[in-house]
């Protein structure tokens, strides 16, 4: 067994997984898994730069994670940074801050690498289920981008497009610096058109129509599952590998896009950092399901973070 620590720093959240991995048996024993909403991508779409307060929130989370990694004695650490830090002019400031705190340099990976990690993490357990039709389509709906990956046991095609819950919220639902609560029909229509254009781009590289089993990753999908299941709190064990129907996703999407901030915040499974962006995230999932004709989505709690862990084991 190798004890590893994987960190995934996205546009909206930063997450840590410390695990014992055995590549020979394919077992991953989780020791610590945590997530912090840092909104690193705050304003990047508009300014092209990482905001000072967003950097400080991210560095504070890194200091917390460094203490956990030291306490658990991880032998290897890998820090992967995705969309927001890939786009920012001042990414050197981000890189140096992470290096100073964690002793490793963040790897600003490409969308294709991101998709590879997501597919491995999401499907490692599912490949043993012979009743699931293949190929899998894994969709990782992040804050700034969404990754589409089609494959059987391994990746066949992948594409990352710039449509995510934070980016769509900032682009279409923010007026004069404030999130519209709730958004007007024309705002939702404009956001939907943007998502459809992104799906057209993804379809140029990834055979979406060939997908037989849809696997959904990341906070927008897992939160939607928790809402459908009516959980009294966020319970990863209940959400992982749950199956949510198209109708249930559509109902959650309508509810999130017509509710007020207070109504969304009162939902037991809702993380405070997702209250304003959940509507956009569920709309992305709904559009994907309609595009491929999916009747359900298998929700996975294992994603890019697990793929990062396997990559260093």
C-alpha positions, 0 to 999 in steps of 0.5 A: 500500500502507498499512502498518497495525498491528492489535491484538486483545486478547481474554480469553486472548490479545493478538495483533499483526499488522503488514501492508501492505494494498492495498485495490485488489487485496485483497492483505495482505502480512504483516510480523509476526504474534505472540501472547502469552497474558496471561489478561486475563479471569482471574477476571472471570466471578467478580469482575467486575474485571480482576485487577492481575496480568492487567493487568500481563501485558497491559501488558508485551505492549503494550510489546513490541508498541509496539517492533515497531510503531515498528521497522516504521513502521506508519502506522495502529494500531487496538487492539480489545478484546473480551469481558473488558474489555467486562465489567469494572468497572475497564476505565478502568484498562485503557484508560488503560494501553493509551493510555499505552503505544501512544498509541491508545485501545482500542476495546471493540467489541460482539459484532456488530462482533467478528463482522464483523471475524472474518468479513472476515478469515476469508473474504476468501481463501475467497470466490474458491473457487467449489467451496465451498458457501455460506453460510459459518458462521464461528465464532470460539471465544475465551476469554470468548465465541464469535462466530457469523456467517453470510454469503455474500460479506458478513455476513448475521447474527451473534451473540456468546454468552458461551461460550468456553474460559476462561469454560467452564473457570473455570465448570465445571472449576475446584474450589477454585481448581484445574483438575480434572485430568482433569475428572469426567463430571458436570463435562463434562456440565454444561459441555456443557449450558451450551454447548448453551444458548448455541447455542440463543441463537445460533440465535435470531439466526443461521440455523445450519441454513442453513450449508453450509461451516463455518470455524473460528477462534482457538486452540482450533480451530487447536491441535486442527488441529495435534494432528490433523495430528501436527505436530512444532511449531506450523506456521501454514502447515500449519494454515491452510486445513486440513480437519478431520473431525467424527470427528477433532474428536471424538477430539481432544476425548475425548483432551483431556478425559481427559488429565492436565495433563502429557500435554496439555502434552507435545503439540508444538503446545500453547501453555503458556497453552492446556493447561488450556482446550483441552478446553473449547474443543474441546468448543465446536467439537464441539457446533457441528459436531453442531448443524449437521451439519457433516462437517468444519471448514475451519481459518483462521489469518486471523481478527479480526486480519486483519479489523481490519487491513483496516478501517484500510487 
